[in-house]
Amino acid sequence: MKVLCFSFTDSFSKSFKKRLMPVILLTAFTSISFSNCGLFYKGVPKAGEFCYVLVKPPECLYVDFESKKLIWNDVEYKLEEKLRMDYFFKSNGELFELTVSTVNRVELKNLTTANFNKFYMRKKDKFAEIPVSGSTKHE
C-alpha cells in the first residue's frame, strides 16, 4: 500500500507540472507583451502644456516632469516628488499636490484649502508651446 501511495504522489506531481508549465509560459508571454504597450510604463510623461477647460478662456499650466518644474499663472515652481507620480509644491504659503493620472491628464489639488480640485488635460502637440520660464519663483 505504501508503494501505491508513492507512485500516486509521484505521478500527481508530474501531472501537475505538465499542467502548470503552459500557465507559467502564458503569464510570462503576456507580461512581456503588455510591457511594450505601456501597461507597465515606468518613465515619466513628456513635458507639455495641460489645460483646465471648464473655464473660459481655458486655464493652462506647463509641466516638465524630468526637470520637476511647473509653470502655473506665469510663476515657476520647483516640484518635490513624493511618489513616482505625485508631486508637491507651495504657493503663497499653501501646499498643492500635482498627481499624474495618465500621460494626458494631471490633477491639481490644494491641500490647504478644501474644495480645490482641478483636472487638466494635455494640449495637443500642434497647439502647445513651451513657455519661457516664469517671471517669479516660489518655493
Backbone bond lengths (Angstrom), bond angles and torsions (degrees), N, CA, C in turn:
res aa  C-N    CA-C-N  psi(-1)  N-CA   C-N-CA  omega(-1)  CA-C   N-CA-C  phi
1 M - - - 1.448 - - 1.522 110.89 -
2 K 1.286 116.35 -34.39 1.442 119.96 178.70 1.526 111.28 -66.05
3 V 1.294 119.31 -38.54 1.452 123.63 178.88 1.523 110.01 -64.89
4 L 1.331 117.22 -41.09 1.460 121.83 178.45 1.520 110.76 -61.94
5 C 1.310 117.11 -41.49 1.467 121.65 179.16 1.522 109.92 -65.57
6 F 1.311 118.76 -40.96 1.453 122.39 -179.75 1.524 110.89 -64.49
7 S 1.302 117.00 -45.19 1.458 119.42 -179.02 1.523 111.30 -67.85
8 F 1.325 117.32 -34.20 1.472 120.32 176.58 1.529 109.83 -64.30
9 T 1.317 118.43 -44.18 1.463 122.58 179.69 1.513 110.44 -64.82
10 D 1.325 116.81 -42.96 1.455 121.07 -179.91 1.530 111.04 -63.86
11 S 1.307 117.59 -45.18 1.467 120.26 179.89 1.529 111.11 -69.78
12 F 1.332 116.90 -33.23 1.462 120.20 177.41 1.521 110.53 -64.25
13 S 1.336 118.06 -43.39 1.464 119.85 -178.67 1.522 110.47 -67.52
14 K 1.337 118.97 -37.21 1.468 120.88 176.43 1.521 110.39 -64.20
15 S 1.330 116.22 -42.27 1.464 120.64 179.26 1.528 110.61 -64.50
16 F 1.327 116.43 -40.71 1.459 121.47 179.74 1.524 110.53 -64.38
17 K 1.334 118.05 -42.26 1.463 122.07 178.74 1.526 110.70 -63.29
18 K 1.349 116.48 -39.72 1.463 119.89 179.51 1.526 111.11 -64.08
19 R 1.318 116.42 -36.96 1.475 120.22 -179.94 1.519 111.55 -76.85
20 L 1.310 116.74 -32.93 1.460 120.88 -176.03 1.529 112.49 -77.49
21 M 1.301 118.64 -31.44 1.466 122.19 -176.70 1.537 112.36 -58.32
22 P 1.330 121.43 -46.25 1.479 119.55 177.77 1.527 112.56 -62.33
23 V 1.326 117.58 -34.74 1.462 120.66 179.15 1.526 109.96 -65.92
24 I 1.318 117.13 -42.93 1.461 120.99 178.82 1.525 110.31 -63.94
25 L 1.321 117.16 -45.15 1.461 120.49 179.51 1.527 111.93 -63.74
26 L 1.312 117.13 -41.21 1.463 121.21 178.91 1.535 110.69 -64.37
27 T 1.314 117.19 -41.75 1.464 121.27 178.75 1.527 110.54 -63.70
28 A 1.310 117.05 -44.43 1.468 120.59 179.14 1.524 110.57 -63.45
29 F 1.319 118.01 -44.76 1.465 121.92 179.62 1.528 110.83 -61.93
30 T 1.320 117.09 -43.86 1.466 121.57 -180.00 1.523 110.61 -63.29
31 S 1.311 117.88 -43.44 1.464 121.26 179.59 1.514 111.33 -62.02
32 I 1.316 117.02 -43.49 1.460 120.56 179.79 1.522 110.20 -66.97
33 S 1.317 117.59 -40.37 1.464 121.25 -179.32 1.512 111.66 -64.00
34 F 1.342 117.64 -46.17 1.455 120.77 -177.07 1.524 112.49 -74.34
35 S 1.324 117.78 -23.14 1.460 118.75 -179.71 1.519 111.05 -66.12
36 N 1.317 118.77 -25.64 1.456 121.56 179.85 1.520 113.10 -82.53
37 C 1.328 119.27 -15.55 1.462 119.50 -177.08 1.526 112.30 -108.68
38 G 1.324 117.56 19.63 1.455 119.67 170.69 1.503 116.03 97.02
39 L 1.311 119.67 -4.90 1.457 119.83 -178.83 1.524 110.76 -64.06
40 F 1.316 116.59 -37.31 1.455 120.78 -179.92 1.529 110.33 -112.54
41 Y 1.308 116.51 39.17 1.460 122.85 -177.92 1.520 109.84 -63.55
42 K 1.333 117.32 126.22 1.455 120.37 -176.27 1.513 113.58 -114.07
43 G 1.312 118.60 -2.46 1.451 120.74 179.95 1.517 111.24 -84.17
44 V 1.315 114.90 -171.84 1.460 119.81 175.71 1.525 107.91 -105.87
45 P 1.324 117.80 153.16 1.466 119.49 178.02 1.525 110.66 -63.51
46 K 1.321 115.59 155.94 1.457 118.29 177.78 1.525 109.18 -71.37
47 A 1.307 115.11 155.78 1.460 121.21 -179.74 1.520 109.63 -61.71
48 G 1.320 116.02 149.81 1.451 118.89 178.84 1.506 113.31 179.07
49 E 1.311 113.72 177.62 1.458 122.10 -179.28 1.524 109.04 -99.72
50 F 1.324 116.17 134.07 1.457 123.47 179.39 1.519 108.23 -122.06
51 C 1.337 117.15 139.04 1.466 120.58 -176.01 1.526 112.19 -125.79
52 Y 1.328 114.65 142.50 1.464 123.44 172.56 1.519 105.85 -95.34
53 V 1.337 116.26 108.19 1.466 120.34 -168.57 1.529 114.24 -94.12
54 L 1.320 118.24 4.11 1.459 119.60 -179.12 1.525 112.95 -84.20
55 V 1.322 117.27 3.04 1.464 121.77 174.60 1.527 107.96 -123.85
56 K 1.321 116.50 153.24 1.462 121.85 177.38 1.511 108.75 -114.49
57 P 1.293 120.47 126.89 1.458 128.41 -11.10 1.528 110.46 -68.94
58 P 1.326 116.88 158.79 1.463 119.67 -178.19 1.530 111.92 -59.92
59 E 1.320 115.46 140.22 1.469 121.80 177.01 1.524 107.50 -89.87
60 C 1.324 117.11 124.96 1.466 120.39 -176.23 1.519 111.36 -119.75
61 L 1.303 114.76 155.10 1.452 122.28 173.51 1.515 108.37 -138.23
62 Y 1.319 116.32 156.93 1.462 121.71 -179.38 1.524 107.44 -118.50
63 V 1.335 116.40 131.18 1.461 121.16 -179.41 1.522 109.55 -126.57
64 D 1.325 115.75 129.74 1.458 122.43 170.69 1.530 105.69 -112.66
65 F 1.325 115.68 101.64 1.459 120.71 -173.18 1.526 112.69 -70.06
66 E 1.328 117.02 -33.73 1.468 119.50 -178.49 1.528 111.72 -67.99
67 S 1.320 116.79 -43.18 1.463 118.99 178.85 1.528 112.39 -90.81
68 K 1.314 116.59 0.10 1.470 123.97 177.37 1.526 112.03 56.23
69 K 1.345 114.94 52.78 1.453 121.44 177.68 1.515 110.23 -124.18
70 L 1.319 115.10 143.53 1.462 123.01 178.15 1.516 107.60 -129.36
71 I 1.332 116.63 133.81 1.463 121.12 172.61 1.520 106.12 -117.10
72 W 1.334 114.36 115.54 1.467 121.56 -175.56 1.526 107.76 -138.24
73 N 1.307 117.72 128.23 1.472 123.41 -176.73 1.530 111.14 53.26
74 D 1.338 116.48 44.17 1.467 123.88 178.43 1.522 114.16 61.24
75 V 1.320 117.03 23.68 1.459 121.86 177.85 1.528 107.94 -124.91
76 E 1.328 116.81 136.18 1.455 121.27 179.51 1.524 109.65 -94.64
77 Y 1.325 115.60 131.92 1.461 122.28 179.71 1.523 109.60 -120.67
78 K 1.303 116.61 144.99 1.464 122.63 173.62 1.522 106.54 -92.97
79 L 1.334 116.27 123.63 1.459 121.50 -178.74 1.522 110.58 -87.65
80 E 1.328 115.82 137.41 1.458 121.97 173.48 1.514 107.09 -103.36
81 E 1.318 116.04 123.65 1.463 120.49 -177.90 1.528 108.89 -87.00
82 K 1.328 116.66 120.58 1.464 121.26 177.80 1.524 110.42 -97.46
83 L 1.310 116.63 -49.22 1.455 122.91 173.30 1.517 106.64 -120.43
84 R 1.317 117.11 178.09 1.460 119.93 -174.67 1.522 112.93 -58.05
85 M 1.323 118.27 -34.66 1.467 120.53 -178.59 1.527 112.25 -127.50
86 D 1.310 117.10 24.20 1.465 122.06 175.52 1.522 108.98 -121.81
87 Y 1.326 115.71 126.98 1.454 121.59 -178.32 1.527 108.62 -126.15
88 F 1.334 116.24 150.17 1.453 121.73 179.10 1.526 109.15 -127.94
89 F 1.337 115.75 149.75 1.457 121.43 173.52 1.516 108.09 -155.12
90 K 1.339 115.79 159.39 1.465 121.19 178.51 1.513 109.62 -111.86
91 S 1.327 114.67 140.31 1.453 122.00 175.94 1.518 108.01 -138.72
92 N 1.321 116.54 120.86 1.472 122.36 179.86 1.525 111.94 52.69
93 G 1.323 117.31 41.94 1.462 121.81 177.34 1.516 114.62 78.31
94 E 1.316 118.57 1.46 1.459 121.47 179.27 1.520 109.47 -106.62
95 L 1.332 116.72 144.43 1.457 122.55 -178.22 1.525 109.64 -95.64
96 F 1.334 116.19 127.12 1.457 122.72 178.95 1.519 109.69 -115.61
97 E 1.325 115.56 150.60 1.459 122.27 175.59 1.523 108.51 -121.47
98 L 1.332 116.37 131.05 1.460 123.05 175.77 1.522 106.94 -113.78
99 T 1.333 116.10 116.22 1.461 121.48 -177.94 1.519 109.66 -113.89
100 V 1.319 116.23 131.97 1.456 121.13 176.45 1.523 107.78 -86.21
101 S 1.334 117.03 110.11 1.466 121.11 178.23 1.523 109.90 -79.66
102 T 1.314 116.76 -50.24 1.465 123.72 174.70 1.522 106.61 -141.91
103 V 1.320 117.68 178.25 1.464 119.46 178.57 1.521 111.30 -66.69
104 N 1.330 118.15 -14.79 1.461 122.08 -178.94 1.522 113.79 -112.96
105 R 1.331 117.67 8.32 1.462 119.11 -175.48 1.522 110.28 -149.40
106 V 1.335 116.42 131.87 1.462 121.93 174.67 1.526 108.77 -126.36
107 E 1.310 115.01 155.00 1.464 121.35 179.79 1.522 108.32 -120.86
108 L 1.319 116.54 132.69 1.456 122.21 179.39 1.518 108.54 -113.96
109 K 1.336 116.38 124.78 1.466 121.94 179.13 1.515 109.57 -125.96
110 N 1.325 115.22 140.27 1.453 120.87 170.90 1.520 106.53 -94.46
111 L 1.314 117.87 112.81 1.461 121.11 -176.90 1.524 112.26 -80.58
112 T 1.330 117.48 -13.06 1.460 121.50 178.61 1.523 110.99 -86.44
113 T 1.330 116.13 -42.01 1.465 122.29 -178.20 1.524 109.75 -103.42
114 A 1.295 116.86 132.78 1.465 120.62 177.76 1.526 109.79 -73.23
115 N 1.315 116.13 158.65 1.467 124.16 174.84 1.525 114.00 65.55
116 F 1.312 118.41 29.58 1.457 120.99 172.62 1.517 107.47 -119.78
117 N 1.338 115.26 103.74 1.454 121.51 -177.10 1.522 107.03 -150.31
118 K 1.342 117.04 113.79 1.460 120.69 -178.11 1.524 110.05 -128.64
119 F 1.342 114.95 141.39 1.458 121.72 175.56 1.522 108.70 -104.89
120 Y 1.313 115.89 129.14 1.457 122.44 179.76 1.523 108.68 -112.64
121 M 1.330 115.97 131.68 1.464 122.06 179.81 1.530 109.25 -100.90
122 R 1.337 116.31 143.71 1.468 120.69 -179.89 1.523 110.30 -64.14
123 K 1.300 114.85 134.26 1.449 120.96 176.03 1.527 107.59 -78.53
124 K 1.312 117.68 139.73 1.468 120.84 179.80 1.513 110.19 -59.30
125 D 1.329 115.69 145.30 1.464 121.57 -175.44 1.523 113.63 -54.66
126 K 1.321 117.58 -37.67 1.465 118.47 -176.40 1.528 112.37 -70.91
127 F 1.357 117.89 -15.92 1.459 121.06 178.32 1.525 112.70 -104.15
128 A 1.312 117.34 -14.82 1.466 121.18 -173.55 1.522 111.70 -79.68
129 E 1.320 114.70 146.96 1.455 122.09 175.75 1.520 107.42 -126.40
130 I 1.304 115.88 147.97 1.460 119.60 173.13 1.518 106.28 -89.48
131 P 1.331 117.00 115.28 1.471 118.83 -176.80 1.515 111.47 -74.36
132 V 1.313 114.86 156.23 1.453 121.31 172.94 1.520 105.88 -71.91
133 S 1.325 117.57 148.58 1.460 120.81 -179.61 1.513 110.46 -49.23
134 G 1.330 114.94 145.26 1.457 121.02 -177.33 1.507 112.51 -59.09
135 S 1.331 115.89 159.15 1.449 120.53 -176.67 1.514 112.82 -73.13
136 T 1.311 117.15 -33.00 1.458 120.67 178.61 1.513 109.01 -128.37
137 K 1.309 116.10 162.35 1.456 119.95 -177.07 1.526 109.05 -127.85
138 H 1.334 115.80 128.40 1.461 121.68 177.13 1.502 108.18 -112.00
139 E 1.297 117.66 148.11 1.466 121.16 174.70 1.483 110.69 -136.09
